[in-house]
Amino acid sequence: MMKWMPLAMALALSACSSTTQTTLYQLPAAAPTTTPGGQSTLLADAAPPIWVERVSVPDYLAGNGVVYQTSDVKYVIAANNLWASPLDQQLQQTLVTNLSNALPGRLISAAPLGERHDTLNVNVTGFHGRYDGQVVISGSWTLEHGGRITRQPFNLTLPQQEDGYDALVRTLAQGWQQEAQKMATAFSALQQN
């Protein structure tokens, strides 16, 4: 009986020390703007809805782990700090919300709306933290509007104000919101032409 005691203690100690906590992250979107009294807004007839058809990400961002660049050529995908849902879906959902806030007179949707709509596709090539304390958001968007196609690259770096994955995800969300605002400004200019 005594010869099994050391084995039982070793198993008990190893079970306590091998516990790792997995943390899930969801990109926060800006709070939706509301009209006084919660009334619905009449959308402009002249501006067609925008269908956010797809937000694509490269393979290294498509996994579950939050990505961190540790040198000019090395990227680490976190094993215990994971996206709560696929990153491309989170980017699309928050883009719809952020564009809706920035363009209150236009209907923005992740599904096609009728026969007459603008179509937006976004290709995200960078969405990660970096070893120098910066957050990188890069890629390009393509908007099909009135039979014309407009393509615009984007490349944003923002300083991460605090250490840790929470601050990294908040800074990524802030940068994504800034890019949505720039897209909205460009879409408004295209609508006027």
N, CA, C and O of each residue as an XYZ file, in Angstrom:
772
protein
N       0.810     -1.189      0.000
C       0.000      0.000      0.000
C       0.856      1.256      0.000
O       0.537      2.230     -0.682
N       1.924      1.236      0.752
C       2.793      2.409      0.849
C       3.529      2.680     -0.448
O       3.861      3.829     -0.738
N       3.793      1.640     -1.242
C       4.536      1.871     -2.483
C       3.697      2.645     -3.503
O       4.270      3.202     -4.440
N       2.391      2.707     -3.370
C       1.529      3.452     -4.300
C       1.376      4.911     -3.880
O       0.959      5.735     -4.694
N       1.702      5.254     -2.633
C       1.554      6.629     -2.143
C       2.363      7.635     -2.945
O       1.799      8.657     -3.337
N       3.639      7.418     -3.216
C       4.403      8.404     -3.993
C       3.806      8.608     -5.395
O       3.770      9.731     -5.898
N       3.345      7.530     -6.014
C       2.748      7.647     -7.340
C       1.453      8.470     -7.280
O       1.210      9.316     -8.141
N       0.635      8.218     -6.268
C      -0.608      8.963     -6.122
C      -0.336     10.448     -5.865
O      -1.038     11.301     -6.407
N       0.659     10.764     -5.058
C       1.009     12.161     -4.785
C       1.550     12.846     -6.035
O       1.226     14.003     -6.303
N       2.370     12.134     -6.795
C       2.921     12.703     -8.026
C       1.800     13.008     -9.022
O       1.805     14.063     -9.657
N       0.849     12.098     -9.161
C      -0.283     12.331    -10.063
C      -1.124     13.520     -9.600
O      -1.558     14.328    -10.421
N      -1.354     13.630     -8.303
C      -2.148     14.735     -7.770
C      -1.446     16.071     -8.005
O      -2.086     17.046     -8.399
N      -0.146     16.119     -7.766
C       0.600     17.356     -7.982
C       0.666     17.729     -9.461
O       0.561     18.907     -9.801
N       0.835     16.760    -10.330
C       0.910     17.073    -11.756
C      -0.438     17.555    -12.283
O      -0.485     18.380    -13.196
N      -1.517     17.057    -11.729
C      -2.843     17.517    -12.152
C      -3.048     18.972    -11.766
O      -3.665     19.725    -12.520
N      -2.546     19.383    -10.608
C      -2.689     20.769    -10.167
C      -1.823     21.711    -10.992
O      -2.252     22.820    -11.309
N      -0.619     21.290    -11.344
C       0.302     22.188    -12.027
C       0.062     22.282    -13.529
O       0.562     23.210    -14.165
N      -0.685     21.355    -14.114
C      -0.868     21.385    -15.563
C      -2.138     22.098    -16.003
O      -2.479     22.074    -17.185
N      -2.841     22.730    -15.076
C      -4.066     23.430    -15.420
C      -3.724     24.749    -16.099
O      -3.065     25.604    -15.509
N      -4.173     24.912    -17.338
C      -3.992     26.173    -18.050
C      -5.365     26.720    -18.387
O      -6.289     25.980    -18.724
N      -5.470     28.005    -18.289
C      -6.761     28.643    -18.539
C      -6.781     29.170    -19.972
O      -5.854     29.849    -20.412
N      -7.839     28.849    -20.678
C      -8.041     29.370    -22.014
C      -8.928     30.602    -21.914
O      -9.957     30.584    -21.238
N      -8.523     31.678    -22.594
C      -9.276     32.916    -22.606
C      -9.789     33.156    -24.014
O      -9.037     33.035    -24.982
N     -11.070     33.496    -24.133
C     -11.686     33.767    -25.428
C     -11.910     35.261    -25.590
O     -12.293     35.947    -24.642
N     -11.665     35.770    -26.815
C     -11.796     37.199    -27.086
C     -12.785     37.457    -28.208
O     -12.832     36.725    -29.197
N     -13.567     38.502    -28.040
C     -14.522     38.962    -29.040
C     -14.229     40.438    -29.285
O     -14.060     41.201    -28.334
N     -14.167     40.846    -30.548
C     -13.940     42.252    -30.872
C     -15.151     43.075    -30.459
O     -16.273     42.763    -30.859
N     -14.946     44.117    -29.669
C     -16.078     44.982    -29.347
C     -16.334     45.921    -30.519
O     -15.394     46.427    -31.131
N     -17.584     46.147    -30.826
C     -17.958     47.130    -31.846
C     -18.398     48.394    -31.130
O     -18.786     48.359    -29.962
N     -18.334     49.504    -31.839
C     -18.809     50.755    -31.263
C     -20.291     50.609    -30.953
O     -21.017     49.909    -31.659
N     -20.730     51.267    -29.906
C     -22.147     51.204    -29.541
C     -22.983     51.781    -30.673
O     -22.639     52.830    -31.218
N     -24.075     51.114    -31.036
C     -24.913     51.621    -32.122
C     -25.520     52.971    -31.768
O     -25.903     53.223    -30.625
N     -25.596     53.826    -32.773
C     -26.234     55.111    -32.553
C     -27.743     54.919    -32.613
O     -28.250     54.144    -33.424
N     -28.440     55.622    -31.762
C     -29.898     55.508    -31.745
C     -30.515     56.880    -31.939
O     -29.911     57.904    -31.620
N     -31.702     56.881    -32.456
C     -32.436     58.128    -32.633
C     -33.163     58.453    -31.345
O     -33.397     57.555    -30.537
N     -33.530     59.710    -31.125
C     -34.257     60.063    -29.904
C     -35.537     59.246    -29.785
O     -36.285     59.095    -30.751
N     -35.770     58.732    -28.608
C     -36.974     57.945    -28.364
C     -36.924     56.563    -28.978
O     -37.934     55.859    -28.969
N     -35.773     56.142    -29.518
C     -35.637     54.810    -30.101
C     -36.421     54.625    -31.386
O     -36.722     53.495    -31.768
N     -36.762     55.735    -32.069
C     -37.544     55.650    -33.303
C     -36.674     55.141    -34.442
O     -35.453     55.296    -34.426
N     -37.318     54.531    -35.430
C     -36.579     54.063    -36.591
C     -36.178     55.249    -37.458
O     -36.803     56.308    -37.415
N     -35.119     55.051    -38.249
C     -34.592     56.091    -39.108
C     -34.995     55.812    -40.535
O     -34.936     54.668    -40.986
N     -35.404     56.843    -41.254
C     -35.715     56.708    -42.670
C     -34.402     56.711    -43.436
O     -33.619     57.656    -43.335
N     -34.165     55.664    -44.195
C     -32.921     55.562    -44.948
C     -33.062     56.296    -46.264
O     -34.133     56.307    -46.871
N     -31.970     56.911    -46.703
C     -31.978     57.699    -47.930
C     -32.300     56.819    -49.133
O     -31.734     55.738    -49.296
N     -33.223     57.300    -49.979
C     -33.600     56.557    -51.183
C     -32.485     56.549    -52.218
O     -32.336     55.574    -52.955
N     -31.694     57.625    -52.285
C     -30.677     57.753    -53.331
C     -29.479     56.838    -53.086
O     -28.788     56.462    -54.032
N     -29.231     56.484    -51.851
C     -28.046     55.682    -51.524
C     -28.431     54.207    -51.433
O     -29.220     53.825    -50.568
N     -27.881     53.379    -52.317
C     -28.212     51.954    -52.237
C     -27.613     51.320    -50.984
O     -26.625     51.824    -50.450
N     -28.193     50.229    -50.514
C     -27.610     49.522    -49.366
C     -26.198     49.029    -49.706
O     -25.850     48.850    -50.873
N     -25.413     48.819    -48.678
C     -24.073     48.241    -48.853
C     -24.101     46.833    -48.299
O     -24.398     46.617    -47.124
N     -23.790     45.881    -49.156
C     -23.679     44.480    -48.754
C     -22.211     44.196    -48.473
O     -21.382     44.236    -49.382
N     -21.888     43.908    -47.217
C     -20.534     43.500    -46.847
C     -20.464     42.003    -47.147
O     -20.756     41.162    -46.297
N     -20.072     41.702    -48.375
C     -20.120     40.321    -48.861
C     -19.145     39.408    -48.128
O     -19.496     38.295    -47.735
N     -17.919     39.889    -47.949
C     -16.908     39.011    -47.353
C     -15.773     39.844    -46.762
O     -15.373     40.871    -47.311
N     -15.275     39.370    -45.638
C     -14.017     39.854    -45.080
C     -13.136     38.620    -45.005
O     -13.436     37.679    -44.271
N     -12.045     38.625    -45.765
C     -11.172     37.449    -45.788
C      -9.877     37.753    -45.039
O      -9.411     38.891    -44.993
N      -9.314     36.702    -44.456
C      -8.050     36.804    -43.727
C      -7.125     35.696    -44.213
O      -7.605     34.650    -44.648
N      -5.795     35.902    -44.148
C      -4.866     34.848    -44.547
C      -4.872     33.697    -43.539
O      -5.383     33.831    -42.428
N      -4.303     32.583    -43.942
C      -4.302     31.375    -43.104
C      -3.755     31.611    -41.700
O      -4.292     31.067    -40.734
N      -2.702     32.410    -41.568
C      -2.104     32.570    -40.238
C      -3.037     33.320    -39.282
O      -2.885     33.217    -38.065
N      -4.006     34.077    -39.828
C      -4.989     34.761    -38.988
C      -6.302     33.986    -38.872
O      -7.138     34.298    -38.024
N      -6.477     32.983    -39.721
C      -7.753     32.258    -39.783
C      -7.920     31.226    -38.674
O      -9.016     30.701    -38.479
N      -6.856     30.933    -37.953
C      -6.968     29.968    -36.863
C      -7.644     30.580    -35.651
O      -8.101     31.722    -35.695
N      -7.706     29.824    -34.575
C      -8.378     30.279    -33.360
C      -7.541     31.239    -32.526
O      -8.091     32.080    -31.815
N      -6.212     31.123    -32.604
C      -5.338     31.886    -31.718
C      -5.133     33.326    -32.154
O      -5.056     33.630    -33.344
N      -5.044     34.214    -31.154
C      -4.679     35.606    -31.403
C      -3.207     35.611    -31.827
O      -2.391     34.889    -31.254
N      -2.872     36.426    -32.832
C      -1.521     36.404    -33.406
C      -0.699     37.567    -32.878
O      -1.181     38.688    -32.720
N       0.588     37.248    -32.605
C       1.548     38.244    -32.142
C       2.837     38.073    -32.919
O       3.374     36.969    -33.008
N       3.338     39.168    -33.483
C       4.595     39.147    -34.245
C       5.746     39.399    -33.281
O       5.791     40.442    -32.629
N       6.691     38.438    -33.184
C       7.772     38.542    -32.210
C       9.082     39.076    -32.791
O       9.979     39.452    -32.037
N       9.203     39.113    -34.108
C      10.366     39.712    -34.774
C       9.925     40.116    -36.175
O       8.753     39.995    -36.530
N      10.882     40.599    -36.965
C      10.501     41.028    -38.314
C      10.033     39.867    -39.186
O       9.385     40.091    -40.208
N      10.350     38.627    -38.799
C       9.983     37.470    -39.627
C       9.253     36.367    -38.866
O       8.925     35.336    -39.452
N       8.996     36.558    -37.590
C       8.430     35.480    -36.780
C       7.095     35.891    -36.164
O       6.965     36.969    -35.584
N       6.097     34.995    -36.303
C       4.769     35.203    -35.750
C       4.438     34.047    -34.815
O       4.793     32.900    -35.087
N       3.765     34.348    -33.724
C       3.348     33.340    -32.764
C       1.822     33.366    -32.702
O       1.212     34.430    -32.602
N       1.223     32.195    -32.763
C      -0.225     32.069    -32.632
C      -0.500     31.534    -31.232
O      -0.065     30.439    -30.872
N      -1.222     32.319    -30.457
C      -1.470     31.959    -29.059
C      -2.237     30.644    -28.955
O      -3.136     30.369    -29.751
N      -1.871     29.840    -27.966
C      -2.531     28.558    -27.746
C      -3.673     28.677    -26.732
O      -4.624     27.897    -26.777
N      -3.584     29.653    -25.816
C      -4.589     29.786    -24.766
C      -5.359     31.102    -24.830
O      -6.268     31.320    -24.028
N      -5.016     31.974    -25.759
C      -5.726     33.235    -25.958
C      -6.336     33.168    -27.351
O      -5.671     33.429    -28.354
N      -7.613     32.813    -27.388
C      -8.275     32.447    -28.638
C      -9.411     33.404    -28.977
O      -9.982     34.053    -28.101
N      -9.727     33.476    -30.275
C     -10.901     34.222    -30.712
C     -12.142     33.416    -30.339
O     -12.164     32.198    -30.511
N     -13.167     34.082    -29.834
C     -14.396     33.415    -29.411
C     -15.168     32.852    -30.600
O     -15.864     31.846    -30.470
N     -15.048     33.491    -31.747
C     -15.624     32.995    -32.996
C     -14.615     33.318    -34.094
O     -13.709     34.120    -33.867
N     -14.745     32.721    -35.271
C     -13.745     32.955    -36.317
C     -13.507     34.443    -36.569
O     -14.450     35.232    -36.622
N     -12.238     34.816    -36.724
C     -11.867     36.219    -36.872
C     -12.539     36.866    -38.073
O     -12.973     38.014    -37.978
N     -12.639     36.162    -39.207
C     -13.275     36.776    -40.374
C     -14.732     37.136    -40.084
O     -15.218     38.164    -40.554
N     -15.428     36.305    -39.319
C     -16.818     36.603    -38.951
C     -16.894     37.809    -38.016
O     -17.752     38.676    -38.176
N     -15.991     37.855    -37.043
C     -15.977     38.993    -36.119
C     -15.693     40.291    -36.866
O     -16.325     41.314    -36.606
N     -14.740     40.243    -37.795
C     -14.407     41.442    -38.565
C     -15.595     41.893    -39.410
O     -15.871     43.089    -39.501
N     -16.297     40.949    -40.024
C     -17.454     41.299    -40.839
C     -18.570     41.898    -39.975
O     -19.144     42.927    -40.330
N     -18.874     41.262    -38.852
C     -19.955     41.737    -37.985
C     -19.663     43.123    -37.421
O     -20.539     43.989    -37.413
N     -18.438     43.336    -36.953
C     -18.116     44.652    -36.394
C     -18.023     45.704    -37.497
O     -18.310     46.876    -37.254
N     -17.626     45.303    -38.703
C     -17.596     46.249    -39.820
C     -19.007     46.710    -40.172
O     -19.226     47.894    -40.430
N     -19.958     45.791    -40.185
C     -21.358     46.150    -40.449
C     -21.838     47.156    -39.397
O     -22.454     48.165    -39.740
N     -21.559     46.885    -38.131
C     -21.976     47.791    -37.054
C     -21.283     49.140    -37.162
O     -21.933     50.180    -37.057
N     -19.966     49.134    -37.373
C     -19.215     50.386    -37.437
C     -19.607     51.225    -38.652
O     -19.711     52.447    -38.547
N     -19.828     50.581    -39.812
C     -20.273     51.325    -40.997
C     -21.690     51.857    -40.800
O     -22.001     52.967    -41.233
N     -22.544     51.080    -40.156
C     -23.906     51.536    -39.877
C     -23.888     52.790    -39.012
O     -24.684     53.704    -39.227
N     -22.990     52.837    -38.039
C     -22.859     54.019    -37.185
C     -22.306     55.209    -37.957
O     -22.734     56.344    -37.745
N     -21.357     54.954    -38.851
C     -20.706     56.031    -39.602
C     -21.564     56.539    -40.753
O     -21.407     57.681    -41.185
N     -22.473     55.700    -41.256
C     -23.348     56.063    -42.379
C     -24.809     55.861    -41.972
O     -25.460     54.945    -42.474
N     -25.336     56.697    -41.074
C     -26.684     56.452    -40.542
C     -27.790     56.492    -41.591
O     -28.873     55.963    -41.340
N     -27.565     57.094    -42.747
C     -28.592     57.158    -43.778
C     -28.561     55.996    -44.759
O     -29.357     55.950    -45.697
N     -27.638     55.053    -44.544
C     -27.522     53.908    -45.448
C     -27.723     52.612    -44.698
O     -27.360     52.484    -43.529
N     -28.305     51.661    -45.388
C     -28.487     50.334    -44.821
C     -27.240     49.515    -45.124
O     -26.843     49.379    -46.281
N     -26.623     48.968    -44.075
C     -25.422     48.144    -44.196
C     -25.798     46.750    -43.712
O     -26.405     46.604    -42.651
N     -25.440     45.721    -44.484
C     -25.860     44.371    -44.121
C     -24.802     43.342    -44.524
O     -24.009     43.561    -45.440
N     -24.817     42.220    -43.814
C     -23.952     41.092    -44.162
C     -24.648     40.145    -45.134
O     -24.109     39.093    -45.477
N     -25.847     40.522    -45.575
C     -26.600     39.726    -46.551
C     -27.034     40.650    -47.686
O     -27.269     41.836    -47.452
N     -27.144     40.131    -48.910
C     -27.574     40.983    -50.026
C     -29.001     41.480    -49.815
O     -29.868     40.751    -49.336
N     -29.217     42.723    -50.181
C     -30.519     43.352    -49.968
C     -31.080     43.833    -51.301
O     -30.691     44.893    -51.792
N     -31.981     43.068    -51.882
C     -32.595     43.467    -53.143
C     -31.630     43.347    -54.309
O     -30.529     42.811    -54.184
N     -32.069     43.854    -55.427
C     -31.256     43.756    -56.634
C     -30.268     44.907    -56.766
O     -29.231     44.763    -57.414
N     -30.576     46.031    -56.167
C     -29.729     47.213    -56.301
C     -28.995     47.451    -54.975
O     -29.597     47.897    -53.998
N     -27.713     47.154    -54.949
C     -26.902     47.385    -53.764
C     -25.438     47.538    -54.173
O     -25.024     47.078    -55.237
N     -24.681     48.180    -53.324
C     -23.233     48.229    -53.478
C     -22.677     46.986    -52.787
O     -23.244     46.503    -51.807
N     -21.566     46.476    -53.307
C     -20.967     45.272    -52.736
C     -19.561     45.587    -52.251
O     -18.725     46.084    -53.006
N     -19.314     45.292    -50.982
C     -18.019     45.542    -50.355
C     -17.343     44.223    -50.017
O     -17.946     43.347    -49.397
N     -16.093     44.086    -50.428
C     -15.251     42.956    -50.036
C     -13.980     43.519    -49.425
O     -13.400     44.474    -49.941
N     -13.550     42.918    -48.320
C     -12.353     43.378    -47.619
C     -11.383     42.210    -47.487
O     -11.765     41.110    -47.089
N     -10.136     42.465    -47.825
C      -9.073     41.477    -47.688
C      -8.117     41.990    -46.608
O      -7.361     42.932    -46.844
N      -8.149     41.378    -45.443
C      -7.290     41.774    -44.328
C      -6.010     40.951    -44.390
O      -6.059     39.721    -44.362
N      -4.863     41.625    -44.475
C      -3.577     40.922    -44.539
C      -2.810     40.978    -43.219
O      -1.910     40.170    -42.993
N      -3.158     41.922    -42.352
C      -2.527     42.029    -41.049
C      -3.543     42.437    -40.004
O      -4.299     43.387    -40.204
N      -3.566     41.724    -38.892
C      -4.464     42.046    -37.782
C      -3.862     41.399    -36.544
O      -4.346     40.372    -36.066
N      -2.785     42.021    -36.024
C      -2.007     41.389    -34.962
C      -1.219     42.432    -34.168
O      -1.086     43.588    -34.570
N      -0.703     41.976    -33.026
C       0.196     42.787    -32.228
C       1.621     42.577    -32.709
O       1.920     41.606    -33.404
N       2.497     43.504    -32.328
C       3.882     43.429    -32.791
C       4.830     43.674    -31.633
O       4.476     44.346    -30.664
N       6.029     43.133    -31.732
C       7.055     43.155    -30.692
C       7.439     44.557    -30.232
O       7.946     44.707    -29.120
N       7.216     45.591    -31.044
C       7.575     46.959    -30.672
C       6.437     47.709    -29.989
O       6.510     48.927    -29.826
N       5.382     46.992    -29.588
C       4.265     47.619    -28.895
C       3.221     48.225    -29.818
O       2.317     48.927    -29.363
N       3.341     47.960    -31.107
C       2.387     48.475    -32.085
C       1.388     47.381    -32.472
O       1.679     46.190    -32.371
N       0.226     47.807    -32.909
C      -0.792     46.910    -33.439
C      -0.891     47.206    -34.932
O      -0.907     48.368    -35.340
N      -0.959     46.154    -35.746
C      -0.952     46.292    -37.196
C      -2.300     45.862    -37.764
O      -2.799     44.779    -37.460
N      -2.885     46.732    -38.597
C      -4.110     46.414    -39.332
C      -3.853     46.825    -40.777
O      -3.650     48.004    -41.067
N      -3.861     45.850    -41.678
C      -3.562     46.172    -43.074
C      -4.401     45.312    -44.007
O      -4.959     44.290    -43.606
N      -4.477     45.746    -45.251
C      -5.216     45.019    -46.270
C      -5.716     45.955    -47.335
O      -5.088     46.973    -47.628
N      -6.854     45.612    -47.919
C      -7.479     46.466    -48.929
C      -8.974     46.155    -48.977
O      -9.418     45.076    -48.586
N      -9.732     47.129    -49.465
C     -11.154     46.909    -49.676
C     -11.507     47.233    -51.115
O     -10.862     48.055    -51.765
N     -12.546     46.565    -51.596
C     -13.050     46.770    -52.948
C     -14.545     47.015    -52.858
O     -15.278     46.227    -52.261
N     -14.994     48.113    -53.454
C     -16.414     48.444    -53.461
C     -16.896     48.508    -54.905
O     -16.340     49.234    -55.728
N     -17.942     47.734    -55.199
C     -18.613     47.811    -56.489
C     -19.812     48.734    -56.310
O     -20.740     48.424    -55.563
N     -19.782     49.883    -57.010
C     -20.812     50.908    -56.858
C     -21.180     51.449    -58.240
O     -20.332     51.988    -58.951
N     -22.440     51.300    -58.607
C     -22.918     51.848    -59.872
C     -22.169     51.328    -61.085
O     -21.930     52.074    -62.035
N     -21.798     50.061    -61.062
C     -21.088     49.476    -62.192
C     -19.594     49.759    -62.208
O     -18.883     49.271    -63.086
N     -19.110     50.536    -61.252
C     -17.671     50.831    -61.156
C     -17.092     50.126    -59.936
O     -17.773     49.923    -58.932
N     -15.836     49.763    -60.045
C     -15.151     49.101    -58.928
C     -14.039     50.015    -58.434
O     -13.208     50.486    -59.210
N     -14.041     50.256    -57.123
C     -13.006     51.068    -56.483
C     -12.263     50.181    -55.506
O     -12.865     49.456    -54.715
N     -10.934     50.253    -55.574
C     -10.094     49.475    -54.657
C      -9.219     50.445    -53.869
O      -8.642     51.378    -54.428
N      -9.130     50.208    -52.564
C      -8.347     51.094    -51.703
C      -7.555     50.261    -50.691
O      -8.147     49.484    -49.942
N      -6.231     50.410    -50.658
C      -5.455     49.717    -49.615
C      -5.548     50.478    -48.285
O      -5.860     51.669    -48.259
N      -5.273     49.775    -47.193
C      -5.169     50.428    -45.897
C      -4.025     49.789    -45.121
O      -3.753     48.595    -45.249
N      -3.371     50.604    -44.322
C      -2.252     50.146    -43.505
C      -2.179     51.054    -42.290
O      -1.826     52.228    -42.395
N      -2.516     50.500    -41.147
C      -2.601     51.278    -39.927
C      -1.758     50.617    -38.844
O      -1.813     49.401    -38.657
N      -0.981     51.426    -38.135
C      -0.301     50.950    -36.931
C      -0.691     51.887    -35.790
O      -0.650     53.110    -35.919
N      -1.067     51.275    -34.677
C      -1.467     52.020    -33.490
C      -0.646     51.547    -32.307
O      -0.330     50.360    -32.218
N      -0.291     52.448    -31.390
C       0.424     51.997    -30.188
C      -0.533     51.290    -29.241
O      -1.661     51.735    -29.028
N      -0.073     50.197    -28.684
C      -0.843     49.485    -27.665
C      -0.537     50.163    -26.333
O       0.624     50.231    -25.930
N      -1.554     50.662    -25.650
C      -1.364     51.479    -24.451
C      -0.936     50.680    -23.220
O      -0.269     51.212    -22.333
N      -1.316     49.411    -23.166
C      -0.980     48.560    -22.021
C      -0.498     47.215    -22.535
O      -0.679     46.889    -23.709
N       0.114     46.439    -21.655
C       0.523     45.081    -22.001
C      -0.666     44.141    -21.887
O      -1.642     44.433    -21.194
N      -0.573     43.022    -22.569
C      -1.567     41.968    -22.405
C      -2.509     41.837    -23.585
O      -2.645     42.736    -24.415
N      -3.156     40.674    -23.625
C      -4.062     40.372    -24.728
C      -5.333     41.213    -24.695
O      -5.872     41.549    -25.749
N      -5.827     41.561    -23.496
C      -7.016     42.403    -23.426
C      -6.766     43.730    -24.142
O      -7.577     44.172    -24.955
N      -5.629     44.358    -23.826
C      -5.285     45.639    -24.445
C      -5.036     45.468    -25.940
O      -5.385     46.345    -26.731
N      -4.436     44.350    -26.331
C      -4.194     44.083    -27.745
C      -5.511     44.017    -28.508
O      -5.647     44.643    -29.560
N      -6.477     43.272    -27.997
C      -7.770     43.126    -28.680
C      -8.514     44.456    -28.714
O      -9.134     44.787    -29.725
N      -8.464     45.224    -27.628
C      -9.128     46.537    -27.621
C      -8.502     47.477    -28.654
O      -9.217     48.213    -29.335
N      -7.178     47.455    -28.772
C      -6.495     48.314    -29.743
C      -6.803     47.865    -31.167
O      -6.992     48.703    -32.048
N      -6.855     46.550    -31.406
C      -7.254     46.048    -32.726
C      -8.665     46.524    -33.074
O      -8.917     46.947    -34.202
N      -9.577     46.456    -32.116
C     -10.951     46.904    -32.353
C     -10.997     48.400    -32.643
O     -11.745     48.842    -33.515
N     -10.211     49.169    -31.924
C     -10.151     50.619    -32.148
C      -9.645     50.913    -33.565
O     -10.204     51.764    -34.257
N      -8.602     50.222    -33.993
C      -8.074     50.417    -35.338
C      -9.061     49.994    -36.412
O      -9.178     50.654    -37.444
N      -9.772     48.894    -36.176
C     -10.776     48.420    -37.143
C     -11.910     49.435    -37.263
O     -12.444     49.651    -38.351
N     -12.274     50.055    -36.144
C     -13.301     51.093    -36.165
C     -12.799     52.308    -36.958
O     -13.563     52.904    -37.717
N     -11.538     52.676    -36.790
C     -10.967     53.795    -37.550
C     -10.990     53.499    -39.050
O     -11.307     54.375    -39.854
N     -10.652     52.259    -39.422
C     -10.685     51.893    -40.840
C     -12.111     51.946    -41.386
O     -12.321     52.363    -42.525
N     -13.089     51.526    -40.586
C     -14.490     51.603    -41.011
C     -14.887     53.057    -41.250
O     -15.607     53.355    -42.203
N     -14.427     53.953    -40.398
C     -14.728     55.373    -40.566
C     -14.112     55.909    -41.863
O     -14.747     56.689    -42.572
N     -12.886     55.495    -42.174
C     -12.239     55.915    -43.428
C     -12.995     55.357    -44.634
O     -13.164     56.047    -45.639
N     -13.447     54.106    -44.531
C     -14.247     53.521    -45.613
C     -15.527     54.325    -45.802
O     -15.902     54.635    -46.932
N     -16.195     54.663    -44.715
C     -17.454     55.408    -44.791
C     -17.247     56.751    -45.476
O     -18.079     57.170    -46.281
N     -16.150     57.428    -45.165
C     -15.841     58.708    -45.799
C     -15.643     58.522    -47.303
O     -16.137     59.315    -48.105
N     -14.916     57.466    -47.677
C     -14.699     57.184    -49.100
C     -15.999     56.821    -49.803
O     -16.219     57.243    -50.939
N     -16.863     56.050    -49.157
C     -18.136     55.663    -49.757
C     -19.028     56.881    -49.982
O     -19.711     56.981    -51.001
N     -19.015     57.807    -49.018
C     -19.803     59.025    -49.159
C     -19.328     59.845    -50.351
O     -20.134     60.392    -51.104
N     -18.001     59.925    -50.514
C     -17.444     60.667    -51.652
C     -17.818     60.000    -52.966
O     -18.127     60.693    -53.937
N     -17.797     58.672    -53.022
C     -18.177     57.952    -54.236
C     -19.651     58.156    -54.559
O     -20.032     58.239    -55.727
N     -20.479     58.237    -53.518
C     -21.920     58.407    -53.711
C     -22.221     59.757    -54.359
O     -23.165     59.880    -55.138
N     -21.413     60.767    -54.033
C     -21.631     62.106    -54.560
C     -21.183     62.232    -56.017
O     -21.620     63.147    -56.716
N     -20.324     61.333    -56.481
C     -19.836     61.407    -57.875
C     -20.809     60.778    -58.835
O     -20.559     60.753    -60.040
